[in-house]
Amino acid sequence: MDNSSGVGVLDKAALVLSALESGPATLAGLVAATGLARPTAHRLAVALEHHRMVARDMQGRFILGPRLSELAAAAGEDRLLATAGPVLTHLRDVTGESAQLYRRQGDMRICVAAAERLSGLRDTVPVGSTLTMKAGSSAQILMAWEEPERLHRGLQGARFTATALSGVRRRGWAQSIGEREPGVASVSAPVRGPSNRVVAAVSVSGPIERLTRHPGRMHAQAVIDAAARLSEALRRNG
């Protein structure tokens, strides 16, 4: 099969990246795997390194670079957002409450999609809002499955404890009652990517008068179902 696109330099760069897919390679290894001339292989690998698509390991061998995982994450986010609209709308319709999707960005979380209540008191978090990782049920979800060191750091100054997050991992959902904002309750569940890593949190939120002081009893199952639908969409397209 002819893999030529007609753009020679791109075809050769693709050969280099494909060769590195199976693991680290020396320059001699790249030459052997790609069939490229040594100067060409070196020039392309160094150029790709400049664009962070290739990097070096501790032994100086060429490896796939961090830019590729950034692009993969962005592609995953696009798939997540493409699926989120109908899933959040269904979740809102089932629960009668505003529904949101959050992703972690550094020490904050961002609302990347939302479906707000059609009538009455609205408790919507606008898309693009940046909220704390120290309080709220979605913050608990985005924190609960982190590596121990990041988890320990994230708990400093948080409104929830390590014990609470242990309960979240056991149950598979989180709730908060006036944790981030007085009078507001919420329930959240994790969305997992193809590698099973938690990539987002699905939430419903509303006033405590409606959600009660035990919002999970009312809405945990609906939120878990919505998170499962999003996770399945990411796995299917992963």
C-alpha positions as CSV (number, residue, x, y, z in Angstrom):
1,M,0.0,0.0,0.0
2,D,1.4,3.4,-0.9
3,N,1.5,5.6,2.2
4,S,2.7,8.7,0.3
5,S,0.7,11.8,0.7
6,G,2.6,13.6,-2.0
7,V,4.2,15.9,0.6
8,G,7.6,14.2,1.0
9,V,8.8,16.0,4.2
10,L,5.6,15.2,6.0
11,D,5.7,11.6,4.9
12,K,9.2,11.3,6.3
13,A,8.2,13.0,9.6
14,A,5.3,10.5,9.9
15,L,7.8,7.7,9.4
16,V,9.9,9.0,12.3
17,L,6.9,9.3,14.6
18,S,5.6,5.8,13.6
19,A,9.0,4.3,14.3
20,L,9.0,5.9,17.8
21,E,5.6,4.5,18.6
22,S,7.2,1.2,19.6
23,G,9.6,2.8,22.0
24,P,12.8,4.8,22.3
25,A,15.3,4.8,19.4
26,T,18.8,5.9,18.8
27,L,19.6,7.7,15.5
28,A,20.9,4.4,14.1
29,G,17.6,2.7,15.2
30,L,15.6,5.4,13.5
31,V,17.6,5.0,10.3
32,A,17.0,1.2,10.4
33,A,13.3,1.5,11.2
34,T,12.5,4.2,8.6
35,G,14.9,3.5,5.8
36,L,15.8,7.2,5.7
37,A,19.3,8.5,5.1
38,R,21.1,9.2,8.4
39,P,21.4,13.0,7.8
40,T,17.7,13.2,6.9
41,A,16.5,11.1,9.9
42,H,18.6,13.3,12.2
43,R,17.4,16.6,10.7
44,L,13.7,15.5,11.0
45,A,14.0,14.2,14.5
46,V,15.7,17.4,15.7
47,A,13.0,19.5,13.9
48,L,10.3,17.4,15.5
49,E,12.0,17.9,18.9
50,H,11.9,21.6,18.3
51,H,8.1,21.3,18.0
52,R,7.9,19.0,21.1
53,M,6.6,16.2,19.0
54,V,9.8,14.3,19.7
55,A,11.9,14.4,23.0
56,R,14.9,12.6,24.4
57,D,15.1,10.2,27.3
58,M,17.8,10.0,29.9
59,Q,20.1,8.0,27.6
60,G,19.6,10.6,24.8
61,R,17.4,8.3,22.7
62,F,14.6,9.8,20.7
63,I,11.0,9.3,22.2
64,L,7.6,10.6,21.4
65,G,7.2,14.2,22.8
66,P,4.7,15.8,25.1
67,R,3.0,17.8,22.3
68,L,1.4,14.6,21.1
69,S,-0.3,13.9,24.4
70,E,-1.5,17.5,24.5
71,L,-3.0,17.1,21.0
72,A,-4.6,13.8,22.0
73,A,-6.1,15.4,25.1
74,A,-7.5,18.2,23.0
75,A,-9.0,15.6,20.6
76,G,-10.6,13.9,23.5
77,E,-12.0,17.1,24.8
78,D,-13.6,17.8,21.4
79,R,-15.3,14.3,21.5
80,L,-16.4,15.0,25.1
81,L,-17.9,18.3,24.2
82,A,-19.6,16.9,21.1
83,T,-21.4,14.3,23.3
84,A,-22.0,16.5,26.3
85,G,-24.9,18.6,25.0
86,P,-27.5,15.9,24.6
87,V,-26.3,14.0,27.8
88,L,-26.5,17.2,30.0
89,T,-29.9,18.1,28.5
90,H,-31.2,14.6,29.3
91,L,-29.8,14.9,32.8
92,R,-31.4,18.2,33.3
93,D,-34.8,16.9,32.1
94,V,-34.6,13.8,34.3
95,T,-33.6,15.7,37.5
96,G,-35.2,19.1,36.9
97,E,-32.0,20.7,37.9
98,S,-29.2,22.6,36.1
99,A,-26.5,20.2,34.8
100,Q,-22.8,21.0,34.3
101,L,-19.6,19.3,33.0
102,Y,-16.3,20.3,34.6
103,R,-12.7,19.7,33.7
104,R,-9.7,20.4,35.8
105,Q,-7.2,23.0,34.7
106,G,-4.2,23.3,37.1
107,D,-5.5,24.3,40.5
108,M,-9.0,25.3,39.2
109,R,-11.9,23.6,37.5
110,I,-13.7,25.0,34.4
111,C,-17.3,24.6,33.4
112,V,-16.9,23.4,29.8
113,A,-20.6,22.6,29.1
114,A,-24.0,23.2,30.8
115,A,-27.7,22.7,30.5
116,E,-29.8,25.1,32.6
117,R,-33.2,24.9,34.0
118,L,-35.9,26.1,31.7
119,S,-38.0,27.9,34.4
120,G,-38.0,29.0,38.0
121,L,-34.9,29.8,40.0
122,R,-31.8,29.1,37.9
123,D,-28.5,28.0,39.5
124,T,-26.5,27.7,36.3
125,V,-22.8,28.0,36.3
126,P,-22.0,29.8,32.9
127,V,-19.8,27.9,30.5
128,G,-16.2,29.1,30.8
129,S,-16.6,29.8,34.6
130,T,-13.5,29.0,36.6
131,L,-14.2,27.6,40.1
132,T,-12.2,26.5,43.0
133,M,-10.8,22.9,43.4
134,K,-11.1,23.4,47.2
135,A,-14.9,23.0,47.5
136,G,-17.9,21.5,45.7
137,S,-18.9,18.0,44.6
138,S,-17.2,18.2,41.2
139,A,-14.0,19.3,42.8
140,Q,-14.2,16.2,45.0
141,I,-14.6,14.0,41.9
142,L,-11.7,15.7,40.0
143,M,-9.5,15.3,43.1
144,A,-10.5,11.9,44.5
145,W,-8.6,9.7,42.0
146,E,-5.4,11.9,41.8
147,E,-2.0,10.5,42.5
148,P,-1.2,10.6,46.3
149,E,1.2,13.6,46.2
150,R,-1.2,15.7,44.1
151,L,-4.1,14.6,46.3
152,H,-2.2,15.6,49.5
153,R,-1.4,19.0,48.0
154,G,-4.9,19.6,46.8
155,L,-6.4,18.9,50.2
156,Q,-4.5,21.8,51.9
157,G,-7.2,24.4,52.6
158,A,-10.0,22.3,51.1
159,R,-13.5,22.1,52.5
160,F,-13.4,18.3,52.2
161,T,-11.1,15.7,53.8
162,A,-9.1,12.7,52.7
163,T,-11.7,10.5,54.5
164,A,-14.5,12.2,52.5
165,L,-12.6,11.5,49.2
166,S,-12.2,7.8,50.2
167,G,-16.0,7.7,50.5
168,V,-16.3,9.2,47.1
169,R,-14.0,6.6,45.5
170,R,-16.0,3.8,47.3
171,R,-19.4,5.2,46.2
172,G,-18.5,6.5,42.8
173,W,-20.2,9.8,43.3
174,A,-19.9,12.9,45.5
175,Q,-22.3,15.4,47.0
176,S,-21.9,18.8,48.6
177,I,-24.3,20.9,50.7
178,G,-23.4,24.6,50.9
179,E,-19.8,23.7,50.5
180,R,-18.9,26.1,47.7
181,E,-21.8,28.5,47.9
182,P,-24.3,28.8,50.8
183,G,-27.7,27.4,50.1
184,V,-26.6,25.4,47.0
185,A,-26.3,21.6,46.9
186,S,-24.8,19.4,44.1
187,V,-24.1,15.8,43.1
188,S,-21.3,14.8,40.8
189,A,-19.8,11.6,39.2
190,P,-16.6,10.9,37.2
191,V,-16.2,10.7,33.4
192,R,-13.4,8.4,32.5
193,G,-11.3,8.4,29.3
194,P,-10.2,5.3,27.4
195,S,-7.3,4.7,29.9
196,N,-9.9,4.8,32.7
197,R,-8.4,8.1,34.0
198,V,-10.9,10.6,35.4
199,V,-11.1,13.4,32.8
200,A,-14.2,15.3,33.8
201,A,-17.0,15.5,36.3
202,V,-20.7,15.6,35.6
203,S,-22.9,17.5,38.1
204,V,-26.4,18.7,38.9
205,S,-26.8,21.6,41.2
206,G,-29.7,23.6,42.8
207,P,-30.9,25.1,46.0
208,I,-30.8,22.9,49.1
209,E,-34.6,23.5,49.5
210,R,-35.1,21.4,46.3
211,L,-32.2,19.0,46.5
212,T,-32.5,18.6,50.3
213,R,-29.5,17.9,52.6
214,H,-29.1,14.5,51.0
215,P,-28.9,15.3,47.3
216,G,-27.2,12.1,46.5
217,R,-30.3,10.1,47.5
218,M,-32.3,12.0,44.9
219,H,-29.9,12.3,42.0
220,A,-26.8,10.2,42.3
221,Q,-28.1,7.5,40.0
222,A,-29.1,9.9,37.2
223,V,-25.7,11.6,37.5
224,I,-23.8,8.3,37.4
225,D,-25.8,7.3,34.3
226,A,-24.9,10.5,32.5
227,A,-21.2,10.1,33.4
228,A,-21.3,6.5,32.1
229,R,-22.8,7.7,28.8
230,L,-20.0,10.2,28.4
231,S,-17.3,7.7,29.4
232,E,-18.7,5.2,26.9
233,A,-18.6,7.8,24.1
234,L,-15.0,8.5,24.8
235,R,-14.1,4.8,24.8
236,R,-16.0,4.2,21.6
237,N,-14.0,7.0,19.9
238,G,-10.8,6.6,21.8
